[in-house]
């Protein structure tokens, strides 16, 4: 129901937004010196000062059993142990778990976005990575451009062809299993489980093909061609978020800020972001690293501002959007996956403080994931390595 028809009191659904900066943040500039509700803002948090009452800061959170240099990027949303080790297979990420539980209540159960390339942090129940979308113009077209009648018909035909192909694969299953080894049987069982999930997805997606896409008062974004313009790429991705939420196109979104942009286009920076993260306590490298990280936080500040300036059912979008911002690395200089920098904003929760957990015996980050899942209406008492629900 539209608000114009007297439904303004309806409570909008809650959404979950996950944002990961894979190279972490320089801890001395990120964390306040003391925890509590009245903490003195750090150098970085002062950039978000206008939103102080809209977010909660955490330290001492991480996933157990991580490591492998940058391999923990792939497990930040899944908490699977021992990434990068021989025989490792990822498990379902929290965004995909949420999307599976919510189903096709929106045109896209989830959206995985990236500042560069197809690498994402979103994994299916079979441990398969879902490719990220990195071109904002294509994301915009996918969300809001209906396409010409013959293009829509072609997409419908693709769905029909997909179902036909999957049916034929199912027919071949018994023949494949006759001479399969035990290991092959396990592999095939996982594969056909994925096939069944895909069949359901195709069926549900077909329903949305017959519904017109939402119209938005926005121009198609012009993609940033220069890979080194990391901030320009982040800005465009962040600008899509309010449109996604306002149109209820998806209720689960993940954005990964990659570490492989080379030398960022930023005054005062003349070295690669990755190299600067391994600063070795060199003052010049730290100064350049802080320029990059301050700029990233500046973009996040703008995202929060936009989510607060747009309303839904009489309240800001941020009130309906649980926004997790952080990193898989607590100390990128040493590839330390403990003590992740974590900030949770919005969602109508009681915010405004800094909660410090044990830096030696970290609280599972998945405890916060459980809280987020419950807040968006999913009945989940646990997720991955959780030991409970994180409250404050």
Buried (B, 14 or more C-beta within 10 A) or exposed (E): EEEEEEEEEEEBBBBBBBBBBBBBBBBEBBBBEEBEEEBEBBBBBEBBEEBBEBBBBBBBBBBBBBBBEBBBBBBBBBBBBBBBEEEBEBBBBBBBBBBBBBEBEBBBBBBBBBBBEEBBBBBBBBBBBBEBBBBBEBBBBBBBBEEEEEEBEEBBEEBEEBBEEBEEBEEEEEEBEEEBEEEEEEEBEBBBEBBEBBBEBBEBBBEEEEEEBBEBEEEEBEBBEEBBBBBBBBBBBBBBBBBBBBBBBBBBBBBBBBBBBBBBBBEEBEBBBBEBBBBEEEEEBBEBBBBBBBBBBBBBBBBBBBBBEBEBEEEBBBBBBBBBBBBBBBBBBEBBBBBBBBBBBBBBBEBBBBBBBEEEEBBBBBBBBBBBBEBBEBEBEBBBBBEEBBEE
